[in-house]
Amino acid sequence: MRGFKAAIALLLLGGAVAAIVLPPREQVMGAYVTPLQGRTRGQRINALRAARALDGVVIEQGHELSFNRTVGSWTPDRGYVLAPVSYDGELVVDWGGGVCQTSSTLYNAALIAGLEIVERHRHNWAPSYVPAGHDAAVAQYTVDLRLRNPYPWPVRLRAIVTDASLGFEVLGRERGPVAAVTTDGHTAVRPTEVVRLDPELAPGQRRVVTQGKPGARVTVYRVFLLGPRSGSRELVSRDSYPPINRVVRTGR
C-alpha cells in the first residue's frame, strides 16, 4: 500500500521458512495542542474528562465520529463539575464548562490530519484558547462536532495531556501533517464601552464588570500537503464574531 511498507519477519519453524506480515506502525497524521493556562480548576477538570473519553477511540474507514455521542453527557453523575462558560457575552457557571476546549482541540487535529468535517459550529464569541475561526462549539443534544474518516484504513485518537496543555493526535498509516490550516482576511472588530448605573456604588465610583474583547471576521482554508488532494486548497469556514463590550458600573 502506498505510503508505507509492511514489515516482514522470517522465522525458522521445523526447517521451513514462514513469513509473518506485521501490522504497519501507526504514524501521527495530525496533531494540535491548546494551552490550559488561565483556565479555572473546573474548566480543566471538564476538558480533561472529555479528552479521556476520546482517548483511544478508533474511527473505522468511511465511518463518522460524533463528539457528543462519544463523550456522553457532561453531568455531575459522570464526574463533571460547575465551571464558567460564555453566555450572551458574559461568563456564567454551568455544568461542563471547559468541554468546548476539548472539541476545539480535536477539531484542529482533525483538520491537519485530513479528516472530513461533517458538522462544526463556531462559538457566539471567539474563545481565547484557539485563534478565531479555529473553534468548534458543542452543546449537549443540540450542537455537535462530527468527523468522518475518508481513508481506506482506521484512524485512532490519542489525547496528550500535561499540566500546561491539552492536545490530540490522529494516528494512522501515513505520516503527516496531511494538511496545513491557514487564516485569511482577519478583521478585528473593536468593542464599545457600556456604562450602567449602579445605586450601590458611591457617586463617581466605577467598577469594571467585563473587560471586553475585540470581535473578528475571519476566513479559514485548508491546504492539503499529502495524498490524492495534495496541493488543493479547501474553504473550511467563514466566521464572524461580535465584540464583547466593555461593561462598567458607576454610581450616580
N, C-alpha and C positions, 0 to 999 in steps of 0.2 A: 504494500500500500504506500502511496506517495507520502513523503514527509517523515517516514520512519522506516527502520529495518527491524525485523524480528530477530531476536537473539536465538541462536541455535546451540544447544548443549549436546555433546556426544557422550554417551555412556556405553561402557562395555558390559553387556549382560549375557553371561554364558557363552562368551566367544562371539556373540553377534553385536553389531553396532546399531543402537537405537537412537533416533533423532527426536529430541523433545523441543517443541517450539514454545519458548517462554513468552508470556504476555509482554507487550511493549510497556516501557516505563511511562508513567504519567508525566506530562510536561505542563508548565504553567502557561496557559494560553492568554490569560489576562489577570491583572491584579489591581486593586485600588485600596488606599488607606485614608481614613479620616481621623482628625485629632479628637481626643477626649478632654483636652484641657478646657477649662471653663464650663464644663458640663456639671450639673449637680449630681450628688450621690444617687438620687433616684433615677435620673436620666441614664446614668452609667449602668445601673442595675438592669433597667429595662432593655437598653440597647444590647447588652451582653447576653441577656437571657434569650432574646430573639435570635442573636447570632449563633448561640449554641444549638438552637432548634434547627438551624440551616446547615450547621457543620456536618459534612459527610454526605449530604443529600446528593443523590445521583439523578440527573435528567437524562433519560434514555433518548436515543436518536429519534428526532421528529416529535418528541413529547414536550409538553409545557410544564412550567413550574408556576404555581400561584403562591405568592408570598403569604397571603392571609391564610390559605388552607394549610400551608406547611408549618407556619409559626403557630397558628391557632389563636384563640382569644387571649388578649393580654389583660387578664383579670386577676384579682388577688389570690384566688384559689390555685392559680398556676404560678404564683411567685412574683407577679408584677406588683409594682408599688405606685403610689401617687407621685407625680413629678410634673414640672412645668411643661406646658405645651402652648403654642401660639394660637390664640383665638381672637379674631376680629382686631388683629394688630397689637394685642396685649397678651402677656403671659398669664395663663391661668393654670391651676393644678388639676390634673386628671389622671386616670389610670393609664399606665403605659407610656407616659411622656418620655420621649427619647427613642422610641421604636423607629421613628422615621429616619433617624441617622443610620440604622441598620439597613433599611430598604434602600436608602440613597447610596450607601457604600456598595451594596450588592449591584445596584443599577449601573454604576460606573464600571465595576469589574466586568459585568456582562457586556457592556458596550465595547470595551477594549478586547474582550475575548471573541467578539464577533457573533454573540448570540442575538437572536431576533427579539426585538422588544414588541410584545403583543399589546400590553397595556401599561401606561405610565401617566402619572398626573403630577403637575407642579404643585408646590405649596401656594397658598394665597400670598404669603410674604416670603421673600428669599431667606432661607436659613443661613446660619453662619458657618457651618461645618463643611460645606461644599460651595464651589462657585455658583453664581446664578445660572440657572439652566441645567445644572447637573444634579438636581434633587429629584427624588421620587417619593411623593407623599403616599401614605397608606392610612386607612381608617377602617375599623372593623366593619365587615359586612357590606361596605359601600364602595370604598376606594382601594384598589389592589394594584400590585405590581406583578405582571405576568411575563415570563420569559420563555422562549422556545429554543430548543436545541436544533440547529439546522444541519448538524454534522452527521456523517454516517457512523458515528461511534458515540458512546455515552460520555457525558462530562460530569465532573464531580465538584462540589463546592467545598472549600476549606476556609474556615474562619481563622483569622490570625489576630490574636488579642494581646495587647501589652497594657501596662499601666497608663500609657500615654496615647494609645491609638487603637482603632478598630479597623480591621481590614478583611478583604475576601480575595481568595484566589479561585480561578476557574481552571480546573485541571482536565487535560485531555491528551490526545495522541500527537498534537503538534505544538511546538514551542512558539510562544507569542513574544511580544504582543501582536495580536492579529490585526488590530486597528488602532488608530490614533484619534482622539476626540479633540476637536478644535472649536473655539468660540469666536464668532464674528459679530460685528455690529453691536458691540456692548455700549449701551447708552445709560448713563446714570440719571436717575430722576430724584431731584432734591426734595427732602421733606420740608414741611412748614411747621411753624410753632403754633400750638393751640393753647390758649390761656383760659383757664376755668376758675371761677370764683369759688373760694372755699371759706365758709363762715368760721371754721375752726382755726384758721390762721389769722395772725395779727396783721393789721394794716401794713402793707409794704413787704410782708413776708412772702417768700416764694419757695415752692417745693417742686422739684422735678419728678414727675411720675414716670414718664417714659423718655429716654434719651433721644429716641428717633433713629431712623435708619434710611439711607437712600434706597429708592426703588431701582428697577433696572428693566431694560428691554434688550433681549439677547437672542441670538440665533446660534444653534449648536449643530455641528456637522460631524460625521464620522468618515474618516478616510481609511480604506482597507489597505493593509500593508502586505498581507499574505493571502493565499488561497485563490479560488477562481475569480473573486471580485477584486483582486489586487489592483490598486491604482484608482478604483472608483470612489466617488465622493457621495455620501448619502446625507440628506437632510434629516436630522434627528428631531429637532423641535424648534419652535419659535415661541418664546415665553415673555410675558410681560408681568412684572411685579410692581404693585404700587408702593410708594414710600410709606414707612411707618412715621407718622407725625410725632414731633416732639411735644409732649404734653406737660404743661406747667400749671400747678395750682397756686393761686395767690390770694392774699387776704384783701378785704375791701379797702 
